[in-house]
Amino acid sequence: MYRTIDICAGIGGIRRGFELTGKVINVLSAENDKYACKTYQHLYNENPMNDITTDDFKDLVRNVNYDILLAGFPCQAFSAVGKKEGFEDKLRGTIFFHIAEIIKSTRPKSFLLENVEGLINHKKGETFKIILDTLINKLHYHVIGIEKQKDLYGNEKSDFFLFNRENIVLNARNFGLPQNRPRIYLVGFNREKYGSKLDKICFNRLPQKREKPPIYNSLKDVLELKADLKYYLSEGYLETLKKHKTSQESKGNGFGYMVVNKPEIKEPISNALLATGGSGKERNLIHDPQEDIGGIVIKNKKTPINNEGIRLMKPNEWGKLQGFIGYAFMGEDRDKFSFPKDVSNTQQYKQLGNSVAIPVVEEIANKIIGTLDQLEGNHEN
């Protein structure tokens, strides 16, 4: 069994993807959002409340025997005060800096880092270049799908990197989930430990699709129709969304609400679920008409329910779109995923939107473990 540590853990989606391989055990977790920690403890019977930016936690990690570091780290602003500053100065104050510190001091065999697709273009690509420079040149890891650019004489340029976007960006819709969710996945192996063995591995790009049958063929298989009335938009709210979309379209923008399961769409998929703001919900509205509900006044809505049958997705539906519900926690007789009873719907949306599509991670985990087996010469690890 390989040992993982799960940092910037959220509610443990990356951890669960690795656990589904049946070949890992998680030995340490870290998350500092108290609501996410509550759900994590509910799911794994382990409180992950740790702050990875502290010396205490870094000392703790140094005393933990582990093989693979997992982290879904946030994209923060990276400082760049001069052309000759060291990588620590460029990264200081970011979560990635602390992850890099942990990798440097503990030298895991491998890591998986996950982030939003926009990281590639953040600050005109400078942020991503700093990250790759850190992982490849400073920490001496082989990162899957990334090559150093060569000059006319075939010599590698230390800080110029080549990659095809599809080799490091994976979309949940190709892994059995009807959600358009592109995310960056950086997979690294310890070059100081494995050396030239890494030149012979078969793992040179991330898996492009799920090997097993789809979990859901379309959004239709995810939706739980005839929803509770509390999920339906009020008439006033829907009108506000319509006016905003019209205003944006007049400016040439494509922003605005979306109904993702319009009857004319044969195989609908959702837009990406988001942890912050309302746009993750507003761009994933559902057409779910019920007889005689239009005009009903319910608690906490300033105006009556709309007449078009338009509602928000339910947290349960978000759970399915991320692979938590109906897949990753299935037991022999029931689905074992649930939230603690006192976790609000608002927190459920946030926690699911902030997590990962578990089947994507599962496929990557299988590749990492297979490669480690090859590198370690242990095909029955």
N, C-alpha and C positions, 0 to 999 in steps of 0.2 A: 504494500500500500504506500502511496505517496502522501506526503503531509502538506497541507495548504495553510496559509494564513489569509484571512479575508479582511482587508482594510478598506476604508471608505465603503463599508459593507452595505449600507442601506438596509433592506430587509432580506438580504442574503441571496439574491438572484444568481449572481456569479457563482457563489459557493454551491448552490443547488445544482447548477449545470454540471459542475465537476463531480458532485456526489452521485449524479445519475449514471456516471460511468461505472460505479461500483468499485473503483480502484483508488479512491482517495479518502483521507480522513482530515477534517479541519481541526487544527490545534490551537488557533488564536484568532480572535475577531476584534475589529475596531470600528466604531461608529459613534458620533457624538450628538446625533439628533435624538432627543429623548423619546419622541413618538415612534421613530423607526426602531429604536432599541426595544421598545415594548413589544412591537410585532415580531422582531427577531427572536426575542426570548420566548415568545409564545410559540414560534415555529421550531426553534432548535433547542429550547430549554437551556439557553446560554445568554447571559447578558453581555453584549458587546461594548458597553459604554467605556470607550477608551479614546483618548485624544492623541492622534499620531504625531502631533506637533511637539509633544512634550518629551523631555529627556527621560522621564520615568518610563514612558511607553517604549522608547527606543532601546533603553536598557533591558526592558522585558523581552523584546524581540530578539536581542542578541543572545539571550539564554534559552531560546526556543529552537529546537531542532526541527527544521521544516525544509521542504523542497521547492514549493511553487508559491510565489506571491501573487495574490489576486487583488485588483483595485479598480473600481470605477470612479476615477478621480474627477473633481470639478475643474472646469476650464477657467482659471483666473487670469488676470492681467499679469504679464511677465515684464519685469523691468529690463531696460537696456540703456544704461547710462553712458556707455562708451564702448568703443570697438574692441578694447583690449581687456575688459574685465573678465574674471574667471567665471566658469559656469555657475558657481555657487552664488556669485553676485547677481547674475542674470535671473536666477530662479528664486532667490531668497524672498520669502513672504508668500510663496505659492505652496499649495498642497503637494504639487509635483516635486518641489525641492525636498520635502520631508520624505516622500516615497523614495527619491533618489538616494537620500542619506541612508535609509533603511536597507536598500539594495546594496549600497556600497559597503556597509558594515557587516551584512549577514550573508552576502553572496549566494542567493538562492540558485538552484539549478535552472529554474525557468520562471518567467512571469507572464501574466496577462493583464494588460492595462486597457481599459475601455473608456471612450469619450465620444462626444458628439462629432458628427462629420465636419462641422464648421471649424473645428480645431485646425484642420489642414490650412485654411486660409486666414486664420486669426492673425491680425497685424501683418497682413500681406505675406503670410507664410513664415514670418520670423519666429513665432512661438513654436511652431512644429519643428522648425530647423533646430532650435535650441534643445527641444526634447530629444530628437534623434541624435544630435551631437552628444548629448549627455549619456544616453543609453549605449550608443555604439562606441564612441571615442573615449569618453571619460570612464564609463563603467565597464566597457569591454564585453558587451553582449552582442550576439548575433540576432538581429531582428528580422523576422520573417517578412519577405516581400520588399525589403529595402536594400538597395545596393549603393555603394559609393561610386560617384562619377569618376571616370578615368580621363587623364589628359592624353595628348597625342602619342605619348610614349608608353601608354598602358599603365601608368602609375596612378594609384588611387588619390583623389583629392580628399583631404581629411574632412572637410565640412560641406561637401556638395553631395546631395543624396538623390537617387533616382528611384521612383516607384510608380507602379500603375495603381491608380485609385482603387480598382476593383480587387486588388490583392490585399488591401488592408481595410476596406470599407465593405461591410456586409449588411444586407437588408433582411429584416425579419420576414418579409413576404416570400423570400426564397427558402425559408426554413419551416414551412408548414403553418405559418400564422398569417392571416389576412390583414397585415398592418404594414404600411409603408414607413419603415423605421431604419434608415441607414445610420450606422454607427462605426466608428473607428475601433479596431481591435489590434493592439500591438502585442505581439508574442515574441519573447526573447529567450535565448539560451546562453548560458554562461560560457563565454569563449575561453576564459582563463582555465576553466575546469575541463572543457571538452576539446579545445584546440582544433586541430585539423579534422577531427571526426565530424565536425559540423559541416564540412565541405561535402560530405558524402550522404547527408540525410536526404530523404525524399520529400520532406516538408519544406517546400519553397514558396507556397502561396496558401492563403487561408482557404478552407473549404468553401465552395461557392453555393452549395445547396444542401438541403437535408437529404440524407441517404434513405431514410425511412419514409413511408407514406405521409402525406400532409396530416397535420393534426386537425385542421379545419380547412375545407376547400374554399370557402368564401365567408364573408362577414355574416351571411344569412345563417350559417351554422353556429355562430357565436351569440347572436341576439336572442334575448328573452323577451318576446313581445307581450303586449298587454301589460305594460309596466305600471307600477304604482304612480298615481297622479302627481306625486311630488316631483317626479323627474321631468314633467312636461313644462315647456317654457310658457311664461305668461304672455298674453297678447302684447303687452307693452314692451316686454323684453325682446320679443321676436321682431317687432316693428323697429326697435332701436338697431338691432343687428342688420336689418334690411337697409335702413338708411345709411348705416356705416359702410356697408358693402357697395352701395350705389355711389357714395362719395369717393371711395377708394378707386372704383372702376373708372370714374370720371377723370381721375388723376393718372390713369394708366397702370394702376397697381392691381395685383391679383389677390389682395388680402380680403378677408371677410369670412363670414360663417359658411359652412358647407353641410349639406345633408348628404351623408355618404352612402345611403342605401336607397336612393331614388328608384322607383319601380322600373325605370328604363335601363338601369345598370344590371347586367346579367350576373356578373360575379363581383360584387362590391368588396372593397377593402377599406380599412380605416386610414386616416392620416396618422402621423406619429402622435402618440400619447405624450403629453408634456406635464412636468411636475409643477411648473410655476404659471401663474396667471390663468386667465379663462380661455385662452385660445386653444388649448388642448381639448377642451370640451366643445367650444363653439365651432371648431373645424371638424367635429365628429358628431354632428347632430343626427338623430335617427327619425325616420318617418315611421311612426307607429300609431296609426289612427285607431281610435276606439269609438264606438257609437255613443253619441250624446254626452261627450265630455267637454266639448268646446263651450266656453262661457262659464264653466263652473269656477267658483271662487273658493280657493283653499288657503289655509293658513300660510303666512310668510310670503305670499305673492300679492303685490300691490294691485295687479289687474287680473282678470279672469284668464283661465287656460286658453291657449290659442286654438283656433278652429281647424288648423291644418294637421294636427296630430304630430307635431314636432317636439321631440324631447331630447334630453341629454342621454348619453350612455350611462349605464349603471356601473358602479365599481366592480360588480361581478363580471360584467362584460369586459372591462379593462383587464381584469385578472386573467381572463381567457386569452385575450390578445397578447399578453406577455408570457403565457405558458404556465402561470402559477396555478390557475384553476383548470381542472380537466386534464392536466398532464403531469406536471412535475412532482406533485405530491399525492398521486393516486396510489391507494393501497389496494389490497386484494378485494375489499368489500366496499370501500368508499373513498371519496376525495378527502384527504387529510388537511388540505389547506383551509385556513380561516384566519380572520383578524380577531384580535382580542375584542371582547364585547364593547369596551368603552372607547374604541378607536373610531372617531367620527368619519363620516363619508368624505369630508374635506381632506382628512389625513389619508384615507384610503386612496383617493385619487392621486394625491401628492406622492405617496410611497410607491404606488404602481408606476406612475409616470416617470419617476426618478430611477426606476430599476431597469433591468435588462430583459430582453427576450430570451428566456431560458433555453429554448431549443438551439439558438445560435451558439450560445456558450457551450452547450453539451457537445456539439460537433467539433468546436475548437478544442475542447478538453480531450476528446478522444484522440485528436491529432497530436496534442502535446504529450499525452501519456504514451502513445505509440512511439513517438520520437525519443522520449526519455528511456523507454525500454530498449530501443535500438542503441542509444548512446551508452547506456549502462551495461549493455550486453546481458540484459535480464528480460527475457520475453515472457516470463511468468510472474512478473513483479506483482 
